[in-house]
Amino acid sequence: MGTTDLIQWSDQFSVNIQEIDEQHKVLVDLLNQLHHAIREHHGRATSREILNRLAEYTRTHFLLEESLMRLTHYPGFDIHKKQHQELMQQVDALQQKVDKEKVAISFELLHFLRNWLIQHINDSDKRFGRHFQNAGLATYANWSKDVEKTMKKKKWWWKFW
């Protein structure tokens, strides 16, 4: 990430659930890629392709969040899911506008997506993160770090061939 990024990841965005934080970092990176493509005039096709990846990854990310919310009986599930649906409807409408009207993806759109993501993480997602911790699942929030440490300690048989 450089100084011309639209958004810089910071630990202040962490919801203390590693997989969600990792996915948020990917979303930030995709927004930055889109920003660079527009800023450097890479063309509508390139911007549209990045927007497609951003939309698809966002859908995947929302499915993970919503699955964790259902599993933990999160009381704010319906409201949170509605926020996800509304954003995806807006992104779908934008994609259609770009395709049908041949309009360029603008900096205004990027700033809308940036502001939406930051506000959503800092408000809705952090609220769920606290619920996740309070549900007694804090020990599972960093499971992949523990798995990674364990794997580094093991001697794998294929390394000896």
N, C-alpha and C positions, 0 to 999 in steps of 0.2 A: 504494500500500500504506500502511496506517495502523498505528497502534500496537496495534490490536486484532487484527492478523493472527495466524494460527496459526503461520506460518513466514515469515521474512524471507529473501529470496534474498541470498546473500553470495558473493563471489568464492572463498571457502574451499570452496564446493561445485563449483567449476569442474573439469571433467575435461580441459580444454584441447583440446576438439573443439567448435568453435563451434556447429554445428548441434545437437549433443547438449545443450550448455549452454542453448541457446535453448529447446529442447523441455523441459528440466528447469524452466526459468523458467515455462513455460506450465503445467506440472503443479503447481508451487507456487501459481500464481495460481488455478487451479481448486480446489485445496484451500482456499485462502483464501476463495474465493467460497462454497464449501460451508459453511465455518465461519461466515461472515457470515449466510448464509441460516438456519442453525440458531440462531445467537445472537440474531438479530433476529426469530425466529418467523415466517419467510416461508411456512411450511407444508410438508407432506410432498411435495406435487407439485413445488414449486420445488426442494427438496433432491434429490428423485429425478431431476429433469431435469439438475441439475448433476452428480450422481453418474454419470448416463449419459454426459455429455460427458467427464467424467474417465476413465471406463472406456474409452470409445472412443479418446480421445487417447492413453491409456496403451498400448493395443494397437498403435496406429500407431507410437508412440515405441519400443516394444519391437521391432517389426519393423525399424526403422532400425538400432538397436543390433545386433541379431542379424545383419543383412545385412553391416554393417561387420565384425563378428567373423568371419563366414564368409570374406569377401574377404581379410582379413588373417591367416587361419588361426590365430585366437586359441585358445591351448591350453585356456583355461577356458570355452570356448563351452558345453559340455554343462551344466556346473554353473550358469552364468549363465542359460541358457535355462530351466533347471528352476526357478530362483528366480522368473523372470517367469511361468512357467506356474502355479506355486503361488499367487502373488499374484492372478492373474486368476481362478483357481478360487475363492479366498476372496471376491473382489469379486462374482463371479457369484452365489455363494451368498448374499451379503448383499443383492444386488438382488432375488433371489427371495424372501428373507425379508421385505424391505420391501413387496413386492407382495402376497404371499400372506397374511402375518400382520399387515399394516398397521402394522408397528412403525416408529417414528421413527428416523431416522439420528442416532446419539448422538455426544456429545463423545468417548466412549471409542473409537468407530470412527475419528473424525478423528485422534485422537492415535495410534492404531495406524497409520493411513496415513502420518501425518507422520513417525513414528519409522521406519517401514519405508523411506520414501523417503530420509530423511537417511542412514540406515545403508547402504542400497543404493548411493547415490551415493558416499558416503565410503569404502566398501570395494570393492564389486564394480566399479562404473563407473570409479572412479579407477584400479583395476588395469588395466582395459581401456584407459583413456586412456594409461597409461604404455606398454602394448604397442603401441598405435597410433603413438605417438611413436617408440618403439624400432624399429618396422617401417619407419622412414624416411619416414613419411607426415606428419610435422610440418608440412611446407610446405602440405599440403592442409587442415590443421585450421582455418585462417582464410580459406579461399578466398572466402567471401562478402564479407568486409571488403575484400579486394583488388578484387573485382568492383565493389563499391559505389564505391570510390575512383575506379576507372577510369570508371565511368558518370558520375560527377559532373564529370569533366574533359571529357567528350565534349560536343560541341554536336549536339544531336539535330535532324534536319531538320524534324520537325513543329513545333518551337518557332518556326520562321521563317515559318510560313504565316499 
